[in-house]
Amino acid sequence: MRKWGPLVAVCLGTFMLLLDVTIVIVALPAMAGGLDASLSELQWVIDIYALVLAALLLGAGAAADVLGRRRVYAVGTGLFALASLGSGLAQNAGELIALRGLQGVGAAAMFATTLSILGAAYQGRDRSFALGIWGAVSGAAAALGPVLGGVLTEGLDWRWIFFINLPVSVLAIWLTLRAVHEGRGEQGRRIDWAGTGCFALFAGALTFAVVRAGTEGWTSAQTGVALAVAVVALVAFVVVERRAAQPLLDLSLFRGASFVAVMVAALAFNAAAFGVLPYTEIWLQTLLGMSPVEAGLALLPLAVLSFVVAALTGRLLHGVQPRLLLGGGLLLVGIGALAQSVLDAGSGWAALSPGLAVAGAGVGLVSPSLAGAALSSVPQRDAGMAGGAVNTFRQLGFALGVAVFGTLVTSRMTDSLRGATPDPVGASHLLAGGGAGALHGRVSAHELHSAFASGLNTATLVAGAAGIVAGAAVLIWVRTPKAPTAGTPVKVLSEA
C-alpha cells in the first residue's frame, strides 16, 4: 500500500472533485422543490463550484509550491469535506451556493497539487502507470457524475450527493498523511495574490453577466455593469501579470497559435460536452416524468463510451500526436451535440442516445490528450504553467457553458411560448427551472414539450458548433511537438 498509496490518495481526491462538477445535475429538480430555488439559483449551484475551482487553480498551485504540496492537498481535502457536509445540510439556495463555492476552494487546492504529487512519488514505468490511472479516473469522473447523482438522489436523498464525499475524504486524507512525502517548489516562489484576485473577479463578473442576461436581458443595467466589471478586471489582470516577477500565467504564451488553440479547445470542450446536460436532466425528469435514476441512466451512453474510449486510447493509440486525438475528439463532441438537436414535442429519452454516444467517444479521446497537447504547445520551462492553465480553462468553460446555454434555452422557450401564455418570459424560466408542474392547466402539455424541445435544440446546435470549430482550430494551428528530452517528464510534473 505504501508504494501505491500516493496514487490512491490522489485518485480519490481527483475523482471526488471532478465528480462534484456534474453530480448535482440530476438532483436539480429535487433541489428546486426542496429549497424553492429559481432557475438562476440552480445555475449558480452548478456554476459557483466550477467557477471558484477555475479562478483559484493557478494561485493554489503557487501556494502549494510555497507551503508544501502534501499539506495543501490534505488541507484542501479537509475543507472540501467540511463544505460538502455543509452543502448537504443547507436549508436554502443561498446557503447551498455559498457552501458550493467553499467546496470549490478546497477542490482548487486538491487539483493544483495532484500531478506534482504523482511526479514526485513515481519514476519510469511506475510513473507512466500512475498517470494512466489518474487520466482514466479524471476522464470518467465528470461523465459518471449524473449517473451516480441519480442513484443517490432517488435511493436516499439529494443531500447524499454531498454526504458521500465525507468517508472518501477521510480515507484520502489518511492515505495522504501516511504515504505522501512533503514537497515544495523552487525557493523564493511567491503567490501572485493580485493576479489571483483579478482573474477571480473577471471570471465571476463575466459568468454573473451571462446568468443575469438570461433573466433580465443583455441590455439591462445589471448585465451591463457586470460586463463592465469583467472588462476592467481582465485589463487589470493583464497589467498585473505583465509586471509580476512570478506571474500566475505568462501572457507571452498567448503569442503562440498552438497554445491559444489548446486553451480555446479546453474552454469549448467542457462547455460543449457538459454545459447542456443540466437542462437535459430537467427535461427528462419534469417533462418526461423520469425518476432521478432513470434520468441518470439516460446519460449512460456518454459515461460508458467516454470511459471505454479513454482506456483504449492509452493502450491502442499510444504515440499518436495529441493534436490529432484532441482535434478528432472535439469534432466528435461537436457532432454528438448536433445529433442531439432533433427533439420535438413527442420525443423521448432515446432520441438523445446516438448523440450522447458519439459525444462520449469524443470525451474519451479529449480527456487523456488535452494535457499532453497543452504541454507540447509551450517550451519545457512553461510546462507546469500550461498544465494549470488548461485545467483552469476547462472549468471556466463549464461554468460559462451552463450560463450561456441556460440563456439560450430560456430565450428560445420564450419565443416558443408567445401566444400560449400572457407571461412567456416567466413561464420559460419556470419551465427551465424544473417548474413544469406549476404550468399545467395554464399551458397545454404539447406546448410545454414543444417549448422545452426547441430550447434544448438551440443549445445543442450552438454546443455542436463550438465543438467543431474548436476541433478544427486544434487540427489547423496546433503544431507537432518536438521529441522531448529525457528529463522533460520530471520537470513537467514537478511544476504542474
N, C-alpha and C positions, 0 to 999 in steps of 0.2 A: 504493500500500500504506500510505503514511503516513496517508492520510485514514481508511481503514477498518481500520488496524492495531489500534487500541484495541478495536473491535468483535470482530475475530477473536480477539484475545488473551482477552477476557472470555468469549466464547462457548466457546472451547476449554476454559477452566478450568471454566466452569459445566457444560458437558456432562460433563466427567470427574467432577466431584464429585457431581453428581446421578446419573450413571450408576452410580457405585460404591455408591449406596444399594441398588440392586436387582440389580447384575450378579452378585453372589455366589449369588443364589437357585438358579440352575440347577446350580451347582457344588457344592451342599451334599452330595449323595450321594458325590461323588468326594472331597470333603474329609473326610467321615465315615470313609471307608475308608482314605484316605491318612494321616490324622492320628489315627485311632482316637478320634474325637470323639463325645461323648454328645449327646443332644438339647439339653440346657441349654447346652452349649458351642456348638453350632451356632446356637442362638438368640442367644447373645452375639456371635458372629462378625457377625451381621447388625445386632443392636441397638446394640452399643457405638459403631459409626460414626455412626449417626443420632442416638444419644443425646448424644455429645460435640458433634456439629455443632449440635444444638438448644441444648445447655447453654451453649455459648460464643459463639453467634452475636451476641447483643446486646453482649456485652463486647468481642468482636472489632471490632464497628463503632465503639465508642467508642475503642478502641486505635488504629484506623486514622485517626480524626479527629486524634488527638494525634501519632502517629508518622509519618503520611503514608500515603495510600491506595495509591499505587503500590508503596511499599516493603512494606507489609503484604501486598498481593496477591502480589508476587513472592516474598517470604519464605514465605508460606503455600503457594504452589505448589511451591517447593523442598522444604518439609517434607512436603507431600503426596507428592511423587515419592520421597523417601527412605523414607517409611513404606510406600509401595507396593512398593518394592524389597524391604524387609524382610519384608513380608507374603508376597511370592512365595517368599521363602527360608525361611519359618517351618518349623520341624521338629516342632512340636506345637501343639495347640489353644491353650494358654496364650499362647505367643509370638504366634500369629496374632491373638488377641483384643487383646493389648496394642498391637500394631502397627496394628490397625484403629482403635483409639482414637486413636493418634497421627495416623493419616490424618484422623480427624475434626477434630483441632486445626487441621491445615493447611486442610481444607475450610472450616472456620468463618472463617478469615482471608480466604480467597478469596471466599466467598459474601457476606460482610458488606460487601465493597467494590465489588461488580460494578456496581450501579446508580449509585453515586456516580461511578465512573469514566466510565460512559457519559454521565451527566448533564453532566459537565464537558467531555467530548470533542465533543459534538454539540449542535446547536441546530436549531430549526424542523423542517422536513421530514426532515432527516437524523436528528434525534433520534427522530422517530416511526418511521422505517425501522429504526433500530438497536434500539429497544425491541421492535419487532415480531419481528425476527430473534431477539433474545435470548429473547423469550417463547416462540417456537416451539421453540427449542433446549431451553429449560427443560422445556417440556411433553412433549417427545419422549424426553428422556434416561432418565427413570425407567422408562417403558414399554418402551423398547428394550433396557434392561439385561438381562433374561432371554434375549432372542434372541441378542444379541452374546455373552453369557456362555456360552450353549450352543455356539456356533460355536468359541469359543476353547477351551473345555474339551474338546470332542471332537477338534477339529483339532490342537490342541497339547497342552495340559495345563491343569488348573485354575489353576495358578500364573500362567499368562499373562493371566488377567483382571486381575492386578496389574501385571505387567511391561509391558503395553500402555500404561500410564499414563506410562512414562518418556519416550519420544520426544515424546509430546504435551505433557508438562510442560516439556520443554526448549524446544520451539517457543513455548509460551505465555510462558515467562519471557523469551525473546529478544525477542518482539514487545512485551511489556510494557515492557522497558527501552528499547527502540528507539522506540516510538510513543506511549507513555502519559506524559503530563506529571504531575508530582507535585502533589498537592492535599491540603489539610488542612481540618478543621472550624474552628469558631469558637475564637478564642484563649481560654485558660483552661479548656478542656474537660478533665475528669478521668475516669479509668477507675474505675468502681464495682467494685472488687475484691471487697468484701464481698457485694454483691448477686450478682455472678457466682458466687462460691463457694457461697452459699446455694442459688441456683437449681440449680446443677450437682448439689449434694448431694441436693436434693429429687427431681430427675428420675432420678438414678441409684438412689436408695434405693427409689423407687416402682417402677421397672422391675425391680430386683432382687427386690422382694417378689412381683411378679406371676410372674416366672420361677420363683422358689422355690415359690410356691403350686402351680405345675403339677407339681412334683416331690415336695414334702413335704406339701402341703395348706395350706389357708388358716389352719388352727388351729395350725400348727407354730410353734415358738419362733423360728426364723429368719425366717419370714414376718412374725410379729408384731413382732419387733424392727425389721425393715426398714421396716415400715409406720409404726412409731412415729418412727423417724428421719426418714422422709419428712414426717410431720406437723410435727415440730419444725423441720425445715429450711424448710418452707413458711411457718410462723409467723415464723421469723427473717427470711426474705426479705421478708415484708410489713412487718415492723418496720424493717428496714434501708432499704427503698425509701421508706417514709413519711418517714424522717428525712434521706435523702440530698439534698444540694443539686442533684445532677445524677444522678437515678436511671436505671437501665437501662430501667425500664418505669414510667411514671406510672400508678399504680394507680387514679387518678381516672377513667381512660379506661373502666374496667370498670363505671362507673356508667351508661354508655350502652348501651341494649339492642342497638343496631346493632353496636357493637364486640364485645360479648360473643358475639353470634350469629355474627359472622365468625370469631372465634377458635375457637368450637365447630366451625364448618364446616371450618376448616383442620385441626383435630385429627382430625375424623371422616373427612375426605377421604382423607388418606394411609393411615389405618387401614383404611377400607372398601375402597379401590381396590387396595391393595397388601399389606395385612397378612396375607392368607391365602395369597398366592402361594408363599411358601417351602414350605408343606405340600402345596400342589397339585403343585409340582415334584417333591417326594419321592414322592408318589403316582404321578405319571406315570412316573418312572424306576424305582422299586423295586417297584411293584406291576404296572404295565402293561408294564414292560420296554422303555420307550422310551430311545433314546440321548439324550445332552445336547442335540444339535442338534434332534432331533425334539421333545423336551420344550420347548425354547425356541420352536420354531416353532408349537407348540400354543397359545402365548400371543400369536401374531401378530395375531389379531383385536383384542386390546386395544391393541397397539402401533400398528397401521395406523390404526384408527379414531381414536385419540387424536391422532395427527399430522395426519390429514386434517381432522378437525373443528376442531382448533386453528387450522390455516391458513385454513379457510373462515370461522371466527368473526371473524378480523381483517378479512377482506375484505367479507363479506356482512352481518355483524351489527354493524358499526361504529356507535356511537351508542346501541345498546341498553343499558339500565341494567345495570350489573354485577350487581346483586342478582338480576335475572331470569336471567342466564346462570349465575351461581353456584348459585342455588337450583334451577334446572332441571337443571343438570349433576349436582348432588348427588342429586337424585331419580333420574336415570338410573343413576348409580353404584350407588345402593341397589337399584334394580330389577334391574340387571345381576347384582349379587351374589345376590339372591334367585333369579334364574333359574339360577344355578349349583348351587343346593341340591337337585338332582334325581338325585343319584348313587345307584346301588345296586351290588350285588356284580358285576353284569355290565356296568357302564358303561365306555365308552371315552372317549378324549380329546374326541371330537366332541360329547359331551354338554355340555361347557363352552362351546363356541364361541358359541352365541347370547348367553349371558350376558356373556361376555368382550367381545363386540362392542358390546352396549348399554353396558356399563361403560366401554369405550374412548371411546364417543361422549360420555359424561359427563365423563371425564377431559379430553377435548378442549375442553369448554365451561368447566370449572372452572379449569384451569391458567392461561389468559390473563386470567381475570376475577377471580381471588382477590385479587391485589394491588390492583386497582382498587377492589374492594369494601372492602378494609381501609382504603385511603387516604380513601375517601369517607365512612367511618364516624367520622372524627375531625376536629377542627379542623386547618386547614392547618399550624399550627405543630408539630403532633404527627405529621405525615405520615411522617417518617423513622422515628420510633419504631414506628409502626403497621406499616410495611413490614418492619422487623426482627422484630416480634412475630409477624406472620403466618407468616413462614418458620420461626421457632422452633417455633410450634405445629404446623406441618406435619410437621417432622422428629420432634418428640416424639410425634405421633400415629402415625407409622410404627413407632417403637420400641415404644410401648405396644401397638400393634395386633399386632405379631408376638408379643409376650409373652402378651397376653390370648388371642389365637386359638390359640396353642400350648397354653395351659392348657385351653381348651375342647375342642380336638381330642383331647388325651390323656385328658381326663376322660370324654368320650363313648366313646372307644375302650375304656377300662377297663370301662365298663358293658357294652359290646357283647361283650367277651371273657370276661366272667364265665361260668364253666362250661366254657369252651373250653380253659382253661389254669389250672394251680394258682396262677400269679402274673400276674393280669391287669394289675396296675399296671406291673410290669417289662416285660411284653410290649408294652403300649401305648407306653411310652417308647422301647423298642427299635424298634418299628414306625414311630413318628413320626420317629425319628432316622435313618431310612434303613436299618435293620437287618432288613428283611423276610426276607432270605435266611437269617438265623440262626434264624428261627422256622419255616421249612419243615421238616416232619416232626414238629413239636411241635404246630402248629396247622394246620388244613386251609386250603388256598388260598382256598376260598369264605369261610371265617370271617375271614381276613385282609382280603380285599377288602371284605367287608361292614362290618368294623370301621372301616377307613380311610374308606370312603364315608360312614358315619354321622358320623364325626368332622368331615370336610370339610363335610357338610351343616349341621351345627350351627354351625360357624364362619361359613359364608357367610350363614346366616339372621341371625345377630347382626350381621354386617357390613352386610347389606342394611338391617336395621332402623336401624342407626346412620346410614347414608347418607340414608335417607328422613327421619328425624327432623331431621337437620342441615339438609337441604334445606328442609323445612317451616319450621324456625326462621328461616332466611335470608329466605324469602318473606314471613313474618309480621312479623319485627322489624327487618330492615334497611330503613332509610328511603331514599328517593330523594335523592341529594345535590343541593345547590345548584350552579348553574353555577360552575365555577372561574374565578378571575381569571387575567389573562394571565400573571402571574408565578408561578402555582402550580407548573407542571411543574418549573421551575428549583429552587424551594425543596424540592419533594418529593425530587428526585433527588440534590440535594447533601447531603441529610441521611440518605438511605437507607443 
